[in-house]
C-alpha cells in the first residue's frame, strides 16, 4: 500500500480488487455463460452476473451465492422462480423460511397472498 496516497497496489498499472474472478469467454444475451466472483474492491463486494453466477452476491439464470437472484437460486438468501435457500421469496421454494407464490416445502413456508390477507 502506498504510504502517501493509500493506493492498495501502486506497482500494478490496473488494479481490479482483492479476491478471485473468472468470466467465461462464451456469452449468451450479452452475459458470460459462467461468472465466478469472490472479489472485493475498496471493501465493496463485486456481484457475479452471468447465465451461471457463482459468488457471495450473484444474479443469473442459475445462481449459487450467499445472496442470490435468479430463475433457479441456490442461496442463503434467495429471490427466484425456484429457490433452494435458508430465507427466500420464490414462486416455488424449498427452505427454512420461505414466502412463496405457488408452493413450497420447508420449516416455515408462507404463501404470499395469505400473509397479505392477514396484514390487511
C-alpha positions in Angstrom: 0.0 0.0 0.0 1.3 3.4 -0.9 2.1 5.4 2.3 1.3 8.7 0.7 -2.0 8.1 -1.2 -3.2 4.8 0.2 -3.4 3.0 -3.2 -3.6 -0.7 -2.4 -1.1 -1.9 -5.1 0.6 1.1 -6.6 3.1 -1.1 -8.5 0.2 -2.5 -10.7 -1.0 -0.4 -13.6 -4.5 -1.7 -13.3 -5.9 -2.9 -10.0 -9.3 -4.6 -10.0 -9.5 -5.6 -6.4 -8.7 -8.4 -4.0 -10.1 -11.9 -4.5 -10.9 -14.2 -7.3 -12.9 -13.7 -10.5 -13.5 -15.8 -13.6 -15.6 -14.9 -16.6 -16.0 -17.3 -19.5 -15.4 -16.0 -23.0 -18.6 -17.6 -24.2 -21.5 -15.2 -23.9 -25.3 -15.6 -24.3 -27.5 -12.5 -24.5 -24.5 -10.3 -23.6 -23.8 -12.2 -20.4 -20.9 -14.6 -19.7 -22.0 -18.2 -19.7 -20.2 -18.6 -16.3 -19.2 -15.8 -14.0 -17.5 -16.7 -10.7 -16.7 -13.7 -8.5 -15.4 -13.7 -4.9 -13.8 -10.3 -5.2 -13.7 -7.0 -3.3 -12.6 -3.6 -4.5 -12.2 -0.9 -1.8 -14.2 -3.0 0.7 -17.1 -3.4 -1.7 -18.1 -6.9 -2.9 -18.4 -7.4 -6.7 -21.6 -9.1 -8.0 -21.3 -12.2 -10.1 -23.5 -11.7 -13.2 -24.0 -14.4 -15.8 -26.1 -17.2 -17.1 -24.5 -19.2 -14.3 -23.5 -16.9 -11.5 -21.4 -18.1 -8.5 -20.2 -15.7 -5.7 -21.1 -14.1 -2.5 -23.6 -11.9 -4.4 -25.0 -13.3 -7.6 -27.5 -12.6 -10.3 -28.2 -15.0 -13.1 -30.4 -17.6 -14.6 -28.8 -20.2 -12.3 -27.3 -18.6 -9.2 -25.2 -20.1 -6.4 -24.5 -17.5 -3.9 -24.9 -16.3 -0.3 -27.3 -13.6 -1.6 -28.8 -14.6 -4.9 -31.4 -13.6 -7.5 -32.1 -16.0 -10.4 -34.6 -18.2 -12.1 -33.0 -21.1 -10.1 -31.3 -19.8 -7.0 -29.4 -21.9 -4.5 -28.5 -19.4 -1.8 -28.6 -18.5 1.8 -30.9 -15.5 1.0 -32.7 -16.0 -2.3 -35.2 -14.4 -4.7 -36.2 -16.5 -7.6 -38.7 -18.6 -9.5 -37.3 -21.8 -7.9 -35.3 -21.1 -4.7 -33.5 -23.5 -2.5 -32.5 -21.4 0.4 -32.4 -20.6 4.1 -34.5 -17.5 3.7 -36.2 -16.7 0.5 -39.0 -15.3 -1.7 -39.9 -17.5 -4.7 -42.7 -18.9 -6.9 -41.7 -22.3 -5.7 -39.3 -22.7 -2.8 -37.5 -25.2 -0.6 -36.0 -23.7 2.5 -36.0 -22.9 6.2 -38.2 -19.7 5.9 -39.7 -19.2 2.5 -42.5 -16.9 1.2 -44.0 -18.5 -2.0 -46.4 -17.5 -4.7 -47.3 -21.1 -5.7 -46.0 -23.7 -3.3 -43.1 -24.6 -1.1 -41.6 -27.1 1.3 -39.6 -26.2 4.4 -39.6 -25.4 8.0 -41.7 -22.2 7.7 -43.5 -21.8 4.4 -45.9 -18.9 3.9 -48.0 -18.2 0.8 -47.6 -14.5 0.0 -51.3 -13.9 -0.6 -52.2 -15.4 2.8 -49.6 -13.1 4.5 -51.1 -10.1 2.7 -54.6 -11.1 3.8 -53.5 -11.3 7.4 -51.8 -7.9 7.3 -54.7 -6.1 5.6 
